[in-house]
């Protein structure tokens, strides 16, 4: 309990009594303003990162759609009559709230670094933000009102991006697939908003699918070059708004149209000021937690030396010959419409004792992918593309390849192929189109030596994305890397870059 302080002398109402006499709607607004301010403080880095993701056309930009739709659904649910009893056990509220706040801090402080390699796929900081808001509501409003909005809070789980990414991969990986996957959020939200009965909920969800796909098809036909966020937000928000309004006016034909039909009940959880220091302190702790260093898997060092075209192979450097060439159009599921991975097996014209003690000509594999969604190169690192869920990968070394290109050299022990291999990876281009190049050399120098291959089917992509959820990036690190082919790869990469620039 908070002590009452008389501001105007004996017998006058205290400050708290005046506050509790304020209109309940205003008091609810004050508490929500406090929650929003604390969330903005605690997760300012997260919101800045999401803004960059959205600007760069990343799939993670869909996350902005979740709170917007959730807020609209909450307005609809709030119109329904209050059903919970005005009883609040403040001890239970505080205990449950503290547990949620503690989990938010643990996720932000411990798990983010463990999953740093898959930061953009998992976005655990967004999970922590949702948990923080939920816990603040429990502390400041009470557990019973939060439970009344249980289905609304369940929608916050949709901000966890891995299931969304799985659906996008399953649907093909392009902008249309990204928009269609977001319609799932709109359908669930619409069903919850209008679902006073099960039948109304089903009708609302089906209506959202119809309206959403109509808008999505219109965007695809009329403005195919629209940013990714347009495909993700406009159809979903339009579907929810249109269907909800139509069903609202239809159910109230001939009746008064009011935003809130029921009387606003007084807030039962009054003794909340003791919880304000708690949530404020946790917000300061979360604000001090930094996001993991989002090291790009293929830093775009410079602009491309020539106009990039999807599906075009690289020029062969002098002294090497292409023996095989394969294309993998399936990578469009990860890297966007039109993306094709071109694989070239290049054989040295002559052997070199520095690279093979028997002076056998070495073979390297060059994989190149041009994407109109360059941010996806960071979203799906090599472990996802090549299904390396059981490989031990070293920490990367930065290698200067000249001509303004900086590459990353890694050593990998592949227990599936039973080989150890080194790879060099670099990228060039700009924010609208870029090319990532990966060069492999295995320690097996035989002509039929196995090389890692890209995932060629949806099941493999889904399995890899699901597996990474249960494994952190620190579990299968190679502690003592061996860079046997560093010199050969560096020299070859210099020649390869020179062949593209000429």
Phi, psi and omega in degrees: 000147180256133181296141180274138180242119179279119183269335187244025177098176183299139177086345179279152181294144179286170179299317180293322178297322176296319180297315182291344176273354180289154178309134182303325180298318179294321179294320176298318179298320179297315181295321179291324176298321177296315180297317180296318180296316180293323178294319178298323178290314186291326187237038180297325178293323178298313181294324177294320179295319178296325177297319178294316179302316180294317180297324182275000177082023179285154179297332182296349178296345179296340185302328178299333181291328186296306180296328179295311179293321180298319178297318178295320179293321180298323177298318180294318181292325181295338179288343182282157182297143179289128185247336183281152179289145180283054181239131181224123173267101186296331177295317178295318178303312183293318182297311180294319179297318179296320178299316179294318178296321178296320177295322178298318179295318180296318178297314184291323186272331187245310188286330182302316182291326180295326181252031185299323182296331182250032185304312185286338179279324186261323181044058180294339177294328176291323175299316179297322179296316178297320179293324179294315180297316179300315181293321177298320179295322178296318182289319187267340179244332183109159184287325183295312176299325179296318179295327178299330177259031187302317181291331176290316178295328178298331179292336179298333178300334180294347177285346174288114196281344185302312177301322178298315179297322178298318179294318179297316177299317181296325183273354175126341171091355182270188180296319179297319178296321179296319178292320179296322179294325179291334178296337175298321178295317180297320181295317178295317180296317181294317178300323178288321184292317185260000190278059171296332172231162180298320181297315179297322179297317179295316179298318179298318180296315179297320177298322178296322177298315183296309181295317182298314180292327177298315179293320181296317178295321179297318178296318181297322182279322187270320182227068183297338181267014179297150180301158181304320184296332177293316178298327185277324189260315188299310180297319184293311182292322178297317180299312180298313184294312184295310183295318181297316179294318179299315181289329177294309182291327180293320182285347182241032176297125180080003180246158178299142178257106178235145181297320181233111184283328186263163176285139178284115181285151175298151178286124183282326181277095185264321186279069185256345187294336176291339179273344181298313177300326180297306182292328178294319180295317179296322178299320178294321178296314180296323179296333180279349179276121181273150173290153179297152178297109184279076182287125181296140178288339178208084185300129178284099189283324187202173176288157181290146182290338178215171182297127183277138177228133180291131178090357181272132180287164178279154174291143183274130179289160179297137179093003181228154181228137177280123179260331179214154174214132179228154175238147180231085179291348181296342182291353176298336178296332179262322190247013170098172183304133174082353181292134178224131175269124179255121179253128179236124173271119183244126183251132178294140180290337180216151179283164180218122182297341178291334186251344177207126186294340177263007180059033175282141177298132182270151175248134173239154177248132180243117175254129178229136180226129175255125182233140173272009175229069187304332181299337180293339176297326176281328182293317182245094179288181186300327181298328178281313184297318184260007177062039185271056182285340181246004181277150176258117187246136181280167170294143185285150171252140177271130184235130177272116182260009180077172180057026178080015183255126174247128183244170178241125181254128178228156174245137185228133171256111184259107182284344177280314179276348182060041176221161170249136181220154175249151178216149174241133183226134176213168179213151173216160183139212178217195185284349182257330177206136182211161179237130175252132182240130178234129182245128182245144170220125182259159182281354173269114187267007179290154181299330182260026182297141180281141175240153175298140182241149179293153175294130187250001180219163183296320183301320180294318178298316180295319180296318180296314181295324179288321182296321183295340178295330184261359180230130175277165181288350180267355186287317187244042175282148174269111187289321182239083184289151177238118182255073183295323187255023181301315182295314181297315181296321181295315179295317180296317181297321176302313182292322180296316179296319178298324180292332179278329184282328182298000000 
